[in-house]
Amino acid sequence: MESTGDTDELTIGAFARASRLSPKALRLYDELGLLAPARVDGTTGYRYYTGAQLERARLVAWLRRVGMPLARIGSVCDLCETDPGAAAQDIGAYWARVETETAARRDLVTFLVGQLSGNPAGRGVEEMSDMRMRYAAGSDRGLVRAVNQDTAYAGSRLLAVADGFGDEGARASGAAVDALVALEESVRGGDVLNGLAEAVDRVNRAGVAGVGDGSAGSGEPGGSGTTLTAMLWTGSRLALVHVGDTRAYLLRGGEVSRITHDHTLVQSMIDAGSLTAEEAMSHPRRALLLRALDGSEDHPRPDLRLHDVEPGDRYLLCSDGLFTVVGPDDLRRVLSTAPDPEDAVRELIALALAAGGPDNVACAVADVVTV
């Protein structure tokens, strides 16, 4: 029975050849609900398919080749049957995330190669560096919100900003920052990335897990949690940990660049080419997070990387209550002209309030100086 017409039945062997999937894979996809046969013989248990199922089978095969998890493949295939355009956007968003995570892993590999090769940027580098940070941090409730759920911190080795959400958002953001403050004196050199990763995981399980139902990060209402962006000083480098839509910016040589990548639905659409940055500003779901510390057992890993610093660098960490209402030109002007971090923090918060202060606002600013 070798026909591939839409209504003719195909044996599992014929369908496997037509779809370029093995019979073993077809049996697995049946068990997982990804690709059920059109009919199963009640006596023999043989599976039969139709030519109409080939398009879905080939899509499954393609998505497996790019490494998409089986659970996500099922949702993409279901979406494709009703809205192919939306399915295409979802595939693009998935690949954009893969590329972002690959870049982060590349940084980690570079770090490990340097460590194992005896690169002095690892353990003990704190004592070798003649650079230090001058720093300041501040937060404001804004003019609309009843409670301030943002937390900002700046210290001799750590900058951190967290933006809580949900009924217990203030406690969640505070717990996240407190866990990192504990690392200022306890983590050094080559341990810094592991220390940050372990602290974030600990917060998610012990601190944040008690304040929500683990659903907010996926966009479902009712949960509580927090975003987090932090940088921990390690001599000639800053170790960055980032999850959510708080941001880190760098002023170097008169130019401001963003050094974090938002974990939001609209950012994934921008990455996929289906939305422009300008359109994202007014998108109805612009606040929907794809990653957050929300107490879920399988919360996505944060971005982790090492960032080389230079004398004269100025860093800004901030919540979305700042960058959604204060434009890039004003950010660049303040960062370029404020004489010290305290003035920069004060002026940036004032600009957010002057723009209506619709959200809590938090920021931390640090200058890299030589001593």
N, C-alpha and C positions, 0 to 999 in steps of 0.2 A: 504494500500500500504506500506508494511513493509520491502520490499527488501532493501538491502544495496549494491547492485551491483553498479559498477562505473557509468553505464549509466541509470539505473532505477531511476525514479523520486520518491522522498520521500516527504510526507507532512511535514509541519513545525513541527508537533508534533513528527513524527517518526524521523526526523532529529535531533530534540532536544534530544530525548532519546539516539540516537546513538552517538551524540557528547558530551553529558552531559552538554549541554547548555540549558537554559530555552528558551521557545518561546519569552519571553519578551526581553531577551538578544539578540536573533537572529534578532528581529525586530530593536533593537538599532544598532547592528553591520551593518545591511543593510543600515540604514539611514546614518551611518558614513562612509560607503564605505569600511568597513573592510571585510565583508562577504556578498556579494550580492547573492540572490537566483538565481538558474539556470533559473527559469521562474516565472513570476507573471501572474496569470489568469486575463485577461483584464476585465472580467465581475465581478468576485467575489473578486478580489484582493488577493486571496490566494497565498502564497509563496510556491514554490516547489524547492527542492534541489536534488542533485545527490550524490551517494556514493563517487564520485571523490572529492567532497568538504569536506569530513570528515577530511582529514589530516590537511587542513588549519584551520578548525573549532576547532579541538583539540589543535592545536598550539596556537590559540587565547585564548582558555580556560586556557592552562598552563601559558601563559605569563600574563594573568590577575591575576592568583593565586600568581605570584611572585611580583605583584604590578606594572608591567610596564605600563606607560601611553598609552592610546588608540592610540594616534598619532604615537608613536614609534612602537607599535604592527603592525600597517598597513605596515610600511616600512620594518620591519623584515619579515613579512609574504611574502611580494612581493619579497624580496631578497632571501628568502628560495626557491622560485619556480625556480630561475635561478642559485643560488649559495648557496647551503646549508652550505658549509664551512664558507663562509663570514657571513651568518646569525648567525651561531654558535659563531663566533668571536664577533659579535655585541651584542649578548645576554650576553656573558662573560664580555664584556666591560661595559654593563649596570649594571651588578651585582657588578662589582668591584667598580663602582662609588657609588652604594647604600651602600656598606660596608664602603667606605671612609666617606660618609656623615653621616652614622650611628655612626661611631667612633667620628666624630666631635660633633654630638648631645649628645653623651654620656658625653663628656667633659663638655658641657653646663649644662646638668642635674646635674652632680657632683658639678659644680659651684653653681647652684641654690639651691641645697640641703644644701650646706655649708652656703650660704647666709642666708637662712631662718632658719637654725639651730643655727645661731649666730656665725658662724666660723669667726675668725678675719681676714681671707684673703680677706674680702670684704671691705666695706667702712671704711676709716680711716687707712688702713694698711700702707699707705705711711709713716705716722709718726712713726710707730712701727719698721720699718725695719732699720737695721744698714748697709745695702748694698747699693752701688751706682754703676753707670756705668761710665767707661772711654770709649771714642768712637772716631771714625774717619770715614770719608766717602770720596769716590772719584769716578770720572768717566772719561772716555776717548773715543774719537771718534773712535779709532782704526786706522788701516792702510789702510782700503779699503772703508769704508762708507764715503759719502760726508758730512753727518750731524750726530750729536750725538743726538739720541732720547732716551737715557737712563738718568734717574734721580736718584741720590743717596742722602740720607740725614742721618745725625746722630746728635742727641741732647741729652740732659740730661735724657729725658724720651722716646724718639722715635728713632727707626731705620727704614728706608724705602728705598726700591729700586723699581723702576718702569721701564719697558721696553716698549717704545712706538712703534707703527707700523703704516704704511700707511703715506700718505702725511702730516698729522698733528700729527704724533706720538710724536714729541718732546713736543708739547703743551699738548697733552693728558697725557703723563707721568708726566709733571710738575704740571698739575692741580690735579692729583691724590695725589701726595706727598704734595702739598700745603694744600690740605684739611685736611690731617692728622696732619701736623705741627700745625694747629690751635687747635688741641686737647691736645697738650702738657700741656697747662695751664688750659684748660676748663673742662677736663674730669678726674674724679678720681674714685678709688675704684670700687664699684659695678656697676658703670655706664660705665665702660670702653668697654665692649663688645658691648653694645647697641650703644655707641658712635662711635665705629669703623664701625659697620654695617650701621649706618645711614649716616656716612660720605662717605662711598663707594657708597651707593645708590645715594646720592646727587651728587657725582662726575659723576656717570654714566648718570644721568638725565640732570644735568645742565652744567657740565664741558665737559665731553667726548661726550655727545650726539650731540654737535654741530660740531664735527670734522669728523664724518664718517657717513656711511649709515646704521650702525648697523649690517653689514654683516661679518666683519672680524673675529669675534669670531667663526663663523661657518665655517671659511675657505674660504669664497668667496672673490675674489680679489676686490680691490677698496675702502675698508673701512679703517677707522683709529680708533685707540684705544690704550689701554695699558694693560699690566699685572701689578700686584702689590703684593709685599710682605712687610709686615711691622710688627713691634713688639713695643708695647707701654708698658712702665714700670709701674707697679702698686705694688710697695713694694717688696714682696717676689715672685712675679710672673711677667711674660711677657704675655700680651694679643697679640695673633697672628691673623692677617688677611691675607688671601692669595687667589689670583686668577691668574691663568695662569701658566707660567713656570719659573718665577723668583723663587729663592730658599732661604731657610734658613738652615744653618748648625750649629751644636753645637759641640764644643770641650769640653769634660769633662773626666777627668781621663786619658788623653792621647789618647782617642778615639774620632774620628769624626763621627757624625751621621747626616743624613739629617732629618729635622723635618717638611718638607713640602712635598706635593704630587703633582707632575706635572699634570696639567689639559691639557694634550695633547693626540692626537690620539695614538702615539706610547706608551705612558705610559698606556693607557687603554688596548692596546694589550699585553703589558707586564703583566698587572694585570690579563688578561684573560688567560695567558699562551701560547699565540700564537706567541710571539716574546720574544727574550732574550734581556737583557740590551745591550749586545754587538752588536746584530743585529740592535737595535734601533739607535745606533750611526750613521749608514750609511743608514738608511731608507729614501727613497726619500721624505716622507711626515713628517719627524721628527719635523718640525717646526709648524705643523698644530695644532692650539689651539682649545680645546673644550670649554674653558671658558676664557673670557676676559671682560674688561670694554670697550665696543664698542658702547655704546649709544642705545643698543636695549632695548625696554620696558620690555622685559621678561628675562633680562640677568640672568644667573644662580647665585645663592647666593654664596658669597665667603666662603671659609673655615674660621671658627672662633673657637678659642680654647684658653685655659689658659695653660701656661707652667711654671712649678715650676723651680725656679732658685736656684743655689748654688754658694757660694763664689768660685772663681776660674774659673767659666764658661767663655768661649769665644764664641761669636756668630758671624756668618758671614751671611750676606744677599747679594745676587749677582744676576746679570742677566746672561742669557745663553751665553753671550759673554765671560764669564769667564769659567764656568764649562764645556763647550763643547770643549775647547781647552787646558785647564789646568787639568791634570789628578788628580784622588783622592789622589795619593801618594804625589804629589806636594802640593795640598791643605792642607793635613795633616801636611806636613813638615813646611809650612809657618805658619799655625795656631799654631803649637806646639813650634816654635822657635822664632818667631818675638817678640821682647821685649815689644812692645806696639801696640795699634791699628793702629797708623799712619804708623808704619813700615810695618805692615801686609798689609794694603791697598796698599801702594806704591809697595811692592814686588809682590803682586798678579796681579796688573795691568801690571807691567813690564813683568811678565811671559806670560800674554795674548798677549802682543805686540810681545814678542820674538817668540811666536808660530804663528806669521803672522798677528795677530790682525784683523781677517776677519769680526768682528762685533764690534759694540759699546760694551764697558765693563763698568760695574758699580758695586761697592761693598761698604758695610758698615760693620764695625767690632766694636764690643763692648766687654769689659771685665767687669765682675762682681767682685767688690772689696768690702771689709769691711772698715768701717770708725770708 
